[in-house]
Amino acid sequence: MTPNPILKVLSVLNKHKVKYLLIGGQACIIYGAAEFSRDSDFIILSASDNLARMRKALKAMKAVLIYFPPLDKQYLERGHACHFRCGAKEIKDLRIDVMSKMRGCAEFDILWRRRKRLSLKNGITLNIIGLQDLVCSKKTQRDKDWLMLKRLVDNDIISKKYRAAPGTIKWWLNECRNADILIELANRYNKYAKEIAKTRPLISFAVKEDGHKLSIKLNEEERGEREKDIAYWLPLKKELEELRHQIMPRKSTTI
């Protein structure tokens, strides 16, 4: 994890008792899929009291809103992200992006129960989105997210030496995007592979060790998810444009 600035942000959030989960690039680093990022992304509980605590934390960091929409329950619960730039000395210019829901992912309460907690030597405790939920959040229209998704799953498989509890093995078969690794998994866990093939048909090509067709189907699956993400964001982008026209352009303001 990028030192100092990000830890400072987490420390402030903890101090103000914000109910948050670290997501995005910094979470990928923690799970071993290195991605340099000086920004910090969070999903937070959209309850009014938690939003009030988040506003106080942003004020303490001298954060300013840099894009529409403002930090408001109605926008967060529709799926919008809120974007801020910090002005406090130790974290100057660091960007913070805040959401309360993500396409295709579980509700916050479920994500919270499945979170990973990491205690650092300096006393800071991090609340990090669970690996499986992080992978789910990476199914976007962006190339870099698919690269991270692949790394996250591959790293989990390789680090566990292809050995895990049945639930994790089935998750690997459902989410892995590496044709060679999928074929290896299908060989090792043929029974599970045939079961998963009923809901993820491309696994049948892993069972048959047909790497060519498997790669084609993996690409088709990815395109389908990208198209879903584009369709998800289309009305949200339209709503933002309408909001911009309603509000007179003005300089960014502090929270």
Buried (B, 14 or more C-beta within 10 A) or exposed (E): BBEEBBBBBBBBBBEBEBBBBBBBBBBBBBBBBEBEBEBBBBBBBBEEEBBEBBBBBBBBBBBBBEBBBBBEEEBBEBBBBBBBBBBBEBBEEBBBBBBBBBBEBBEBEEBBEBBBEEEEEEEBEBBBBBBBBBBBBBBBBEEEBBBBBBBBBBBBBEEEEBEBEEEBBBBBBBBBBBBEBBBBBBEEBEEBBBBBBEEBEBBBBBBEEBBEBBBBBBEEBBEEBBEBBEEBBEEBEEBBEEBEEEEEEEEEEEB
